[in-house]
Amino acid sequence: MQVYEAPLRDMRFVHEELHADDGFGGIAALEEFTPDLVSAVLEEAAKVCRDVLLPLNRVGDEVGCVLENGVVRTPPGFIEAYRQFTEGGWASLAEPVEWGGQGLPESVAKLVEEMICATNVAFSLCPGLTHGGAKAMVTYATDELKQAYLPKMISGEWAGTMCLTEAHCGTDLGMLRSKAVPQGDGSFKISGSKIFITFGEHDMTPNIIHLVLARLPDAPEGVKGISLFLVPKLLPDAAGNPGPSNGVHCRALEHKMGIHGSPTCQLEFDESVGWLVGEANRGLEAMFAMMNTERVSVGMQGLGVGEAAYQSAVWYAKDRIQGRALSGAQQPAKAADPIIVHPDVRRMLMTMRAYNEGCRALAAWVARALDAEHHATEAEVKQRAGDFVALMTPVVKALFTDLGHETAQLAMQVYGGHGYIRESGVEQFARDARIAMIYEGTNGVQALDLVGRKLPAHNGRSLRSLFHPVAAFIEENGGEGPLQPMVQGLEKAFGALQLATATVAERGLKDPEEAGAASTDYLRLMGLVAMGYCFAKAARISVAQLAAGSEEASFYDAKLKTARFFFDRVLPQATACFLAIKAGKASMMALEEAQF
């Protein structure tokens, strides 16, 4: 059974309490978004997600999308749900006010995004991609293009996509073949084929705005010869309404493992009219404004699905009776005890809970940095925030999706045999979560980005944005008291991260394959330390609240117990990551190709 209630109390905790001392708050431009206002937004979002999106999650999975005469039909109920979603203003939540958005902080929008992904991750991809496209346009498009397209995209009236991948090239975009021929009037004719285009064709909006990577006739080879173009499905008429077809055709839909409610399209551009976004031959720069936004959002997909899987598993563990507790019958009046009494079931539930709470806490920290990067007036704060966002983006994308998939697998295990059949609904979580580890750059690519680009950038300056607050916390809280075991655990893991950083940097300079061999373990290690820091802070707050006799003692007590589980059972993974990094590439690269 798919069960979900938004974890509003924990969301308020990470938004209002946990990161108050991170140096990213007190932004004048965001003062109007008070805790009461934020709480009201979150509560209303929770209702929409629970009442409108969640009931369609199974429908979207079981019915899927259909291609009929070049038109994609979305699952029953999706069109009406999208209408309610946009009319409620949820598509424009964090968009710029000057283009019709509501201008809410990213720290609020990401919490809403988690709810949307938890209740219907397939549906979430349509407004999510449109948001990413609008982000790229705000930064790089001409005023003329912004005026013509941004208001409708931001309101959700028109949807957006990004068209990168071609059949012969995915990560290696330098190989793409799509062409853009200038027409002499400022427009271009775009020709080529793209695959894996999420919501590339659908019936939820009257027009779709594609952001397409293509090459100009005189473009240099490789990634330095890629430009970005805006290509509408239908050309707007003089009044700005959708007009004639623009030669964009959906040739096929992919048959996928999961997210069936989201159409994944093969698109053909047949001399479609487009306009340049940003500078010629610098399309990747503009596209990455969209992709970096999407990578954080994909991380939220992992968290959202993980939270829904956890809640469904808790419901089942309390309801399903099977066997007796090892310590003796807990409910002797029944034929058996609920399976939540069993230690191994508790292990799975606590692991899921710790993963979700840790990811939510870290996401809130990154989102606050996003707000500071965009709105802070102090140069030092903006730089530190930008460094932190750059450093943590690959961690959020890869770690959250790894853990989200693991959580979905654990939920199936809690259900036992019932988890493996479709009727339970939890196997959908495992299938839906799996793609997030692949798209927007596979998690292996995220790890390479972290060690190959983010660590050496600005002579390692970005590392300070994480290392300095962790080191300061350890120094300030290393004395006696209930926090001591957790602080010691954090100190040990942080030490492993520091040593691993030096190892990767030293070996990588001599042999790039050494850095590549260490990259995935290094990303996991950094993510665990960042989550451990968040849990240690949460534990400190909880201890203080309990000592003060808080009226919400149950919440803080549960938070403290979850933190202890994280330090006892999850953070020790850091040692294994460090040992794997220290082992180097030798055994990994030893086999000759023919021996595989």
Summary of the structure (lengths in Angstrom):
residues: 596
radius of gyration: 24.3
end to end distance: 42.2
largest distance: 83.3
contacts: 2150
relative contact order: 0.09
helix: 62%
strand: 12%
